[in-house]
Amino acid sequence: MGISTALNNALSGLSATSRTAEVISTNLANAMTEGYATREVTLSTRDTTGGVRVQGIARHKDQALAADLMLATSEKAAAKTRAEFLQGIERAIGLPGEAQSLSDRLAAFEASFVTAATKPEDENRLNAVLGRATEVAEAMKSASDAIQTARGRADSEIGQLVGQVNVALDQLVKINRTIVSASTSGQSAANLLDQRDQILAQLSEAVPVRSVPRDNGAIAVFTTGGAILLDGAAAKLEFTTSNVVEPHMTGDNGLLSGLTINGVAVPPRGDGSPIEGGRLATLFDARDGLAVEAQRNLDAVARDLMERFEAPGPDPTLTPADAGVFTDEGGAFDPADEVGLAGRLSINALTDPDQGGELWRLRDGLNAGTPGPAGDSRLLRAMGEALSAPQSMASGDLGGAARGLSDHIGALVSQIGQERLTQDQSLTFANAWHVELSDMQARNAVDSDDQMQRLLQVEQAYAANARLIETINTMMDRLLRI
């Protein structure tokens, strides 16, 4: 080996070890950076001049593990969204024993009839019946309003999430182009790949996705349901946020916006949806599934409450067309207009002095022409008994068992609580799965001990090459002095 060859070998070795030291230092500096993949310098021999050449920077990442982690992220986001939504509905209706809950207000209403029946001539006790009835109606309305507010919030969040998905897809298109350019020019794209993985992780919270490699380092992105989000060009998701969300409005009947991908309407939720499994589909399910079901059952309870006081109920002065103690904004119950009934529930103005009514009508009948005997408690007792009388619900999904109204409300609370508990369990599993995969990815990330050992080896190689250059320099000096 000649002196020039030896010098070339040493100089190329210095260059390679310097680049390797730089990459190792970057690895150590990003040991705690989430999503960072370990880099390694790849070397090759020079065929003509001798020595080594830096071939490129290899990026080590377990792609199968990364794909599973993206799916776990989608499942975690979906479970969390569903659990939080059900918790909100449960709080809106309230649990038995909680102050201001629907169950407790109904219990106070039933107790007020017992108290009033012991002294029916006492207007204070009749006024207490009216007050407790008003509180029941207000609790119904409050729960209904809370459900619709939650639906409106979900609708708004869908619009925001669709916008974020579109931005992420546009960013992936730009990064793809830059990666292809870097790949064709022989430059390292490791940092761009890290950035792309971070965007994919964010995208997977909204929609479960899989990436497929394309030429020169580019990728295509598909949902697990088969929708093409990115393959050269980015797909365009479209959704129109509604300013108002009412009980009768859903995506199924076209009164609320659905979802389109590249102008084609797609099912936004359910087994046939191409986006099922992430937060986006869960928000659609919350808006048009979970909340609609809760509203339907709440309306069924409101219907049961109204019908217990209407004809042929305890008040003999009422006809089938008359409203009872509770009204649908002043009218009797209409089976064709049940949707949203809980939010329209009100007290019959005939019993309310503030609306020109008379308290004695609670004792003597809503349509009574004149006050009856002040000591007659029969109607008060009958109305109290009507609340607890076994009666099957004519609508809703709470079962066909004949129960008192308090038991129907208990069934409603129990159903929502069971759904919430199921989702809490799903969230616990999703969290555990996500944590385990995240830990596995972290263990496959930068190994600081290994990197430090490599750095020592690089230091030794650098010193060896430096000594060789020093030796060659000494030899050349001596030769020149001869």
C-alpha positions as CSV (number, residue, x, y, z in Angstrom):
1,M,0.0,0.0,0.0
2,G,1.5,3.3,-1.1
3,I,1.7,6.5,1.1
4,S,-1.1,8.2,-1.0
5,T,-3.4,5.2,-0.5
6,A,-2.7,5.1,3.2
7,L,-3.4,8.9,3.4
8,N,-6.7,8.6,1.5
9,N,-7.7,5.7,3.8
10,A,-6.9,7.8,6.9
11,L,-8.6,11.0,5.7
12,S,-11.8,9.1,4.6
13,G,-11.7,7.4,8.0
14,L,-11.6,10.7,9.8
15,S,-14.5,12.0,7.7
16,A,-16.6,8.9,8.4
17,T,-15.9,8.8,12.1
18,S,-16.6,12.5,12.4
19,R,-20.0,12.0,10.6
20,T,-20.7,9.0,12.8
21,A,-19.9,10.9,16.0
22,E,-22.3,13.6,14.8
23,V,-25.1,11.1,14.3
24,I,-24.5,9.4,17.6
25,S,-24.6,12.8,19.4
26,T,-27.9,13.5,17.7
27,N,-29.2,10.1,18.8
28,L,-28.2,10.8,22.4
29,A,-29.7,14.3,22.3
30,N,-33.0,12.9,21.2
31,A,-33.1,9.8,23.4
32,M,-36.2,11.2,25.2
33,T,-37.8,12.7,22.1
34,E,-41.1,10.9,21.3
35,G,-41.2,9.5,17.8
36,Y,-37.5,9.8,17.2
37,A,-36.0,6.9,15.4
38,T,-32.4,5.9,15.9
39,R,-30.0,6.9,13.1
40,E,-26.9,5.0,12.0
41,V,-24.3,5.9,9.4
42,T,-23.9,3.3,6.6
43,L,-20.4,3.0,5.1
44,S,-19.0,1.5,2.0
45,T,-15.6,1.1,0.5
46,R,-14.2,3.2,-2.3
47,D,-13.4,1.1,-5.2
48,T,-10.8,3.3,-6.9
49,T,-9.1,5.5,-4.4
50,G,-9.5,3.3,-1.4
51,G,-10.8,4.1,2.1
52,V,-14.4,4.4,3.2
53,R,-17.3,6.5,2.0
54,V,-20.4,7.6,4.0
55,Q,-23.2,5.9,2.0
56,G,-26.0,7.4,3.9
57,I,-27.9,7.6,7.2
58,A,-30.1,4.6,8.0
59,R,-33.2,5.1,10.2
60,H,-34.1,2.2,12.3
61,K,-37.8,1.8,13.2
62,D,-40.1,-1.2,13.7
63,Q,-42.8,-0.4,11.1
64,A,-45.1,-3.2,12.2
65,L,-45.0,-1.9,15.8
66,A,-45.6,1.7,14.6
67,A,-48.6,0.6,12.6
68,D,-50.1,-1.2,15.6
69,L,-49.4,1.8,17.8
70,M,-51.4,4.0,15.4
71,L,-54.4,1.7,15.6
72,A,-54.1,1.7,19.4
73,T,-54.1,5.5,19.3
74,S,-57.3,5.4,17.3
75,E,-59.0,3.0,19.7
76,K,-57.9,5.0,22.7
77,A,-59.2,8.3,21.2
78,A,-62.5,6.6,20.3
79,A,-63.0,5.0,23.7
80,K,-62.1,8.2,25.6
81,T,-64.5,10.3,23.5
82,R,-67.4,7.8,24.0
83,A,-66.8,7.4,27.7
84,E,-66.6,11.2,28.3
85,F,-69.8,11.7,26.3
86,L,-71.7,9.1,28.3
87,Q,-70.4,10.6,31.5
88,G,-71.8,14.0,30.5
89,I,-75.3,12.4,29.8
90,E,-75.2,10.6,33.1
91,R,-74.4,13.9,34.9
92,A,-77.2,15.6,33.1
93,I,-79.8,13.2,34.3
94,G,-78.2,12.7,37.7
95,L,-77.8,9.6,39.9
96,P,-80.3,8.7,42.6
97,G,-79.3,10.4,45.9
98,E,-77.6,13.3,44.1
99,A,-79.1,16.7,44.8
100,Q,-81.1,18.1,41.9
101,S,-81.2,14.7,40.1
102,L,-84.3,13.7,38.3
103,S,-84.8,10.8,40.6
104,D,-84.7,12.9,43.7
105,R,-86.9,15.6,42.3
106,L,-89.5,12.9,41.4
107,A,-89.3,11.5,45.0
108,A,-89.9,15.0,46.4
109,F,-92.9,15.4,44.1
110,E,-94.4,12.1,45.3
111,A,-93.8,13.0,48.9
112,S,-95.5,16.4,48.4
113,F,-98.8,14.6,47.5
114,V,-98.6,12.6,50.7
115,T,-98.1,15.8,52.7
116,A,-100.8,17.7,50.9
117,A,-103.3,14.9,51.3
118,T,-103.0,15.1,55.1
119,K,-104.2,18.7,55.0
120,P,-105.7,19.4,51.6
121,E,-107.1,22.8,52.7
122,D,-103.6,24.2,53.3
123,E,-102.6,26.3,50.3
124,N,-98.9,26.1,51.4
125,R,-99.0,22.4,50.9
126,L,-100.7,22.7,47.6
127,N,-98.1,25.3,46.6
128,A,-95.5,22.8,47.6
129,V,-97.0,20.2,45.2
130,L,-96.9,22.8,42.4
131,G,-93.3,23.7,43.3
132,R,-92.2,20.1,43.2
133,A,-94.0,19.5,39.9
134,T,-92.2,22.5,38.5
135,E,-88.9,21.1,39.6
136,V,-89.6,17.8,37.9
137,A,-90.4,19.6,34.7
138,E,-87.3,21.7,35.0
139,A,-85.1,18.6,35.6
140,M,-86.5,17.0,32.5
141,K,-85.9,20.2,30.5
142,S,-82.4,20.6,32.0
143,A,-81.4,17.0,31.0
144,S,-82.8,17.4,27.5
145,D,-81.0,20.7,27.0
146,A,-77.8,19.2,28.3
147,I,-78.1,16.3,25.8
148,Q,-78.7,18.7,22.9
149,T,-75.8,20.9,24.0
150,A,-73.6,17.9,24.0
151,R,-74.8,17.0,20.5
152,G,-74.1,20.6,19.4
153,R,-70.6,20.4,20.9
154,A,-70.0,17.1,19.1
155,D,-71.1,18.6,15.8
156,S,-68.7,21.5,16.3
157,E,-65.8,19.2,17.2
158,I,-66.5,17.2,14.0
159,G,-66.1,20.3,12.0
160,Q,-62.8,21.1,13.7
161,L,-61.5,17.6,13.4
162,V,-62.3,17.4,9.7
163,G,-60.4,20.6,9.2
164,Q,-57.4,19.1,11.1
165,V,-57.5,15.9,9.0
166,N,-57.4,18.0,5.8
167,V,-54.5,20.0,7.0
168,A,-52.6,16.8,8.1
169,L,-53.2,15.3,4.6
170,D,-51.9,18.4,2.9
171,Q,-48.8,18.3,5.1
172,L,-48.2,14.7,4.2
173,V,-48.3,15.5,0.5
174,K,-45.7,18.2,0.9
175,I,-43.5,16.0,3.1
176,N,-43.8,13.1,0.6
177,R,-42.6,15.4,-2.2
178,T,-39.6,16.5,-0.1
179,I,-38.7,13.0,0.8
180,V,-38.8,11.9,-2.8
181,S,-36.6,14.8,-3.8
182,A,-34.1,14.0,-1.0
183,S,-34.1,10.3,-1.9
184,T,-33.4,10.9,-5.6
185,S,-30.6,13.3,-4.8
186,G,-28.9,11.0,-2.3
187,Q,-29.6,13.2,0.8
188,S,-30.8,12.0,4.1
189,A,-34.5,12.3,4.8
190,A,-34.5,10.9,8.4
191,N,-35.8,14.1,9.9
192,L,-38.5,14.3,7.4
193,L,-39.5,10.7,8.1
194,D,-39.7,11.6,11.8
195,Q,-42.0,14.5,11.0
196,R,-44.1,12.4,8.8
197,D,-44.6,9.8,11.5
198,Q,-45.6,12.5,14.0
199,I,-48.3,13.7,11.5
200,L,-49.5,10.1,11.0
201,A,-49.8,9.7,14.8
202,Q,-51.9,12.8,15.0
203,L,-54.0,11.7,12.1
204,S,-54.6,8.3,13.6
205,E,-56.4,9.9,16.6
206,A,-59.1,11.1,14.2
207,V,-59.2,8.2,11.8
208,P,-57.5,4.7,12.0
209,V,-55.0,4.6,9.2
210,R,-52.4,2.4,7.6
211,S,-49.5,3.6,5.5
212,V,-48.3,1.8,2.4
213,P,-44.8,2.5,0.9
214,R,-44.5,4.0,-2.5
215,D,-41.4,4.7,-4.7
216,N,-38.5,6.8,-3.4
217,G,-39.7,6.8,0.2
218,A,-43.2,8.2,-0.4
219,I,-46.2,6.6,1.2
220,A,-49.9,6.2,0.6
221,V,-52.4,6.4,3.4
222,F,-55.6,4.4,3.7
223,T,-58.2,4.1,6.5
224,T,-58.6,0.6,7.9
225,G,-62.1,0.8,6.4
226,G,-60.7,1.2,2.9
227,A,-60.9,4.9,2.1
228,I,-58.0,6.4,0.2
229,L,-56.8,9.5,2.1
230,L,-53.5,9.9,0.3
231,D,-52.0,8.4,-2.8
232,G,-50.1,11.0,-4.6
233,A,-52.8,13.6,-4.0
234,A,-54.7,14.1,-0.7
235,A,-58.3,13.4,-0.3
236,K,-60.7,16.2,0.7
237,L,-63.0,15.6,3.6
238,E,-66.1,17.9,3.8
239,F,-68.5,18.6,6.6
240,T,-70.8,21.5,7.4
241,T,-71.2,22.5,11.0
242,S,-74.7,23.3,12.2
243,N,-75.5,26.5,14.1
244,V,-78.4,24.8,15.9
245,V,-78.9,21.2,17.0
246,E,-82.5,20.3,17.9
247,P,-83.8,16.9,19.1
248,H,-85.5,16.1,15.8
249,M,-82.3,16.9,13.8
250,T,-80.0,14.0,12.9
251,G,-77.6,13.1,10.2
252,D,-79.8,10.1,9.3
253,N,-82.7,12.3,8.3
254,G,-80.5,14.9,6.5
255,L,-81.1,17.7,8.9
256,L,-77.5,17.6,10.1
257,S,-74.4,17.3,7.9
258,G,-72.9,14.0,7.0
259,L,-69.4,13.4,5.7
260,T,-68.1,13.4,2.2
261,I,-64.7,12.3,0.9
262,N,-63.8,13.8,-2.4
263,G,-67.4,14.8,-2.9
264,V,-68.8,11.3,-2.3
265,A,-71.0,10.8,0.8
266,V,-69.8,8.0,3.1
267,P,-71.4,6.5,6.2
268,P,-69.8,8.4,9.0
269,R,-70.3,5.8,11.7
270,G,-71.1,2.1,12.1
271,D,-69.7,-1.1,10.7
272,G,-70.0,0.1,7.1
273,S,-68.2,3.3,7.7
274,P,-64.7,3.7,6.1
275,I,-63.6,5.9,9.1
276,E,-65.0,3.7,11.9
277,G,-62.7,3.3,14.8
278,G,-61.3,6.7,15.5
279,R,-62.5,9.9,17.3
280,L,-64.2,11.3,14.2
281,A,-66.6,8.4,13.8
282,T,-67.2,8.3,17.5
283,L,-68.2,12.0,17.5
284,F,-70.7,11.2,14.8
285,D,-72.0,8.2,16.8
286,A,-72.3,10.5,19.9
287,R,-74.2,13.1,18.0
288,D,-76.6,10.7,16.1
289,G,-76.5,7.5,18.2
290,L,-75.7,7.8,21.9
291,A,-77.4,11.2,22.4
292,V,-80.4,10.4,20.2
293,E,-81.0,7.2,22.2
294,A,-80.7,9.0,25.5
295,Q,-83.1,11.7,24.3
296,R,-85.6,9.1,23.0
297,N,-85.7,7.4,26.4
298,L,-85.9,10.7,28.3
299,D,-88.8,11.7,26.1
300,A,-90.4,8.3,26.8
301,V,-90.2,9.0,30.5
302,A,-91.7,12.5,30.0
303,R,-94.5,10.9,28.0
304,D,-95.2,8.4,30.8
305,L,-95.2,11.3,33.3
306,M,-97.7,13.3,31.3
307,E,-100.0,10.3,30.6
308,R,-100.3,9.4,34.2
309,F,-102.1,12.6,34.9
310,E,-104.2,12.8,31.6
311,A,-107.6,11.1,31.0
312,P,-108.5,8.5,31.9
313,G,-106.3,9.2,34.9
314,P,-107.0,10.2,38.4
315,D,-108.6,13.6,37.5
316,P,-112.3,12.9,36.5
317,T,-112.8,16.5,35.3
318,L,-110.4,15.9,32.3
319,T,-111.5,14.8,28.8
320,P,-109.2,12.9,26.4
321,A,-108.3,16.2,24.7
322,D,-107.3,17.9,27.9
323,A,-103.8,18.3,29.3
324,G,-103.1,17.1,32.8
325,V,-100.8,18.6,35.4
326,F,-97.9,18.4,32.9
327,T,-98.3,19.8,29.4
328,D,-96.4,19.9,26.1
329,E,-95.9,23.7,26.1
330,G,-99.5,24.1,27.2
331,G,-101.1,21.2,25.2
332,A,-101.9,17.6,25.8
333,F,-99.5,14.9,24.7
334,D,-99.5,14.2,21.0
335,P,-98.0,10.8,20.0
336,A,-97.0,12.2,16.7
337,D,-94.8,14.8,18.4
338,E,-92.9,12.9,21.0
339,V,-89.3,13.8,19.9
340,G,-87.9,16.5,22.2
341,L,-90.9,16.2,24.6
342,A,-88.8,16.3,27.7
343,G,-87.4,19.7,26.7
344,R,-90.9,21.1,26.2
345,L,-92.5,19.8,29.4
346,S,-94.3,22.5,31.4
347,I,-96.9,22.9,34.2
348,N,-100.6,23.4,33.4
349,A,-101.3,27.1,33.7
350,L,-104.7,26.2,35.3
351,T,-102.8,25.2,38.5
352,D,-100.3,28.1,38.6
353,P,-101.3,31.4,40.2
354,D,-98.5,33.1,38.5
355,Q,-100.2,32.2,35.2
356,G,-103.7,33.1,36.3
357,G,-104.5,29.6,37.6
358,E,-105.7,28.4,41.0
359,L,-104.0,26.1,43.5
360,W,-107.3,24.5,44.5
361,R,-107.5,22.8,41.1
362,L,-104.8,20.4,42.2
363,R,-107.2,19.3,44.9
364,D,-110.6,19.5,43.1
365,G,-109.7,18.9,39.4
366,L,-108.1,21.0,36.7
367,N,-111.4,21.6,34.9
368,A,-113.5,22.1,38.1
369,G,-115.7,25.1,37.8
370,T,-115.6,26.0,41.5
371,P,-113.6,24.9,44.6
372,G,-114.9,21.7,46.2
373,P,-114.8,20.7,49.9
374,A,-111.5,22.0,51.3
375,G,-111.0,18.7,53.2
376,D,-111.4,16.4,50.2
377,S,-108.0,14.7,49.6
378,R,-109.1,12.0,47.2
379,L,-107.6,13.5,44.1
380,L,-104.3,14.3,45.8
381,R,-104.0,10.8,47.0
382,A,-105.0,9.4,43.6
383,M,-102.4,11.6,41.8
384,G,-99.7,10.4,44.2
385,E,-100.7,6.8,43.6
386,A,-100.7,7.4,39.9
387,L,-96.9,8.1,40.0
388,S,-96.1,4.8,41.6
389,A,-98.7,2.7,39.8
390,P,-97.2,-0.1,37.6
391,Q,-97.4,0.9,34.0
392,S,-95.6,-0.1,30.9
393,M,-93.9,2.5,28.8
394,A,-95.5,3.1,25.4
395,S,-92.2,4.1,23.8
396,G,-88.4,4.1,24.4
397,D,-86.0,1.3,24.8
398,L,-86.2,0.7,28.6
399,G,-88.0,-2.6,28.4
400,G,-91.7,-3.5,28.5
401,A,-92.0,-4.1,32.3
402,A,-94.9,-2.5,34.2
403,R,-93.2,-0.2,36.7
404,G,-93.8,3.0,38.6
405,L,-92.4,6.2,37.2
406,S,-89.5,6.2,39.6
407,D,-88.5,2.7,38.5
408,H,-88.7,3.8,34.8
409,I,-86.3,6.7,35.7
410,G,-84.1,4.2,37.5
411,A,-84.0,2.0,34.4
412,L,-83.0,5.0,32.3
413,V,-80.2,5.9,34.7
414,S,-79.1,2.2,35.0
415,Q,-79.0,1.8,31.2
416,I,-76.8,4.9,30.7
417,G,-74.7,3.9,33.7
418,Q,-74.1,0.5,32.3
419,E,-73.1,1.9,28.9
420,R,-70.8,4.3,30.6
421,L,-69.2,1.5,32.7
422,T,-68.7,-0.6,29.5
423,Q,-67.0,2.3,27.8
424,D,-64.9,2.9,30.9
425,Q,-63.7,-0.7,30.7
426,S,-63.0,-0.3,27.0
427,L,-61.0,2.9,27.7
428,T,-59.0,1.0,30.4
429,F,-58.1,-1.7,27.9
430,A,-57.3,0.8,25.2
431,N,-55.1,2.8,27.5
432,A,-53.3,-0.4,28.6
433,W,-52.7,-1.5,25.0
434,H,-51.5,2.0,24.0
435,V,-49.1,2.2,27.0
436,E,-47.7,-1.3,26.3
437,L,-47.1,-0.5,22.6
438,S,-45.6,2.9,23.5
439,D,-43.2,1.2,26.0
440,M,-42.2,-1.4,23.3
441,Q,-41.5,1.4,20.9
442,A,-39.5,3.3,23.6
443,R,-37.5,0.2,24.2
444,N,-36.7,0.0,20.5
445,A,-35.8,3.7,20.4
446,V,-32.4,5.2,21.3
447,D,-30.3,2.9,23.6
448,S,-28.1,5.4,25.4
449,D,-25.7,2.7,26.7
450,D,-25.3,1.3,23.2
451,Q,-24.8,4.7,21.7
452,M,-22.1,5.5,24.3
453,Q,-20.3,2.3,23.5
454,R,-20.4,3.2,19.8
455,L,-19.1,6.7,20.6
456,L,-16.1,5.1,22.4
457,Q,-15.4,2.9,19.3
458,V,-15.7,6.0,17.1
459,E,-13.2,7.8,19.3
460,Q,-10.7,5.0,19.0
461,A,-11.2,4.8,15.3
462,Y,-10.7,8.6,15.0
463,A,-7.5,8.4,17.1
464,A,-6.2,5.5,15.0
465,N,-6.8,7.5,11.7
466,A,-5.3,10.6,13.3
467,R,-2.2,8.6,14.3
468,L,-1.8,7.2,10.8
469,I,-1.9,10.7,9.3
470,E,0.6,11.9,11.9
471,T,2.9,8.9,11.0
472,I,2.6,9.7,7.3
473,N,3.4,13.3,8.0
474,T,6.5,12.3,9.9
475,M,7.6,10.0,7.1
476,M,7.1,12.8,4.5
477,D,9.1,15.2,6.6
478,R,12.0,12.8,6.8
479,L,11.9,12.0,3.1
480,L,12.0,15.7,2.3
481,R,15.0,16.2,4.5
482,I,17.0,13.5,2.8
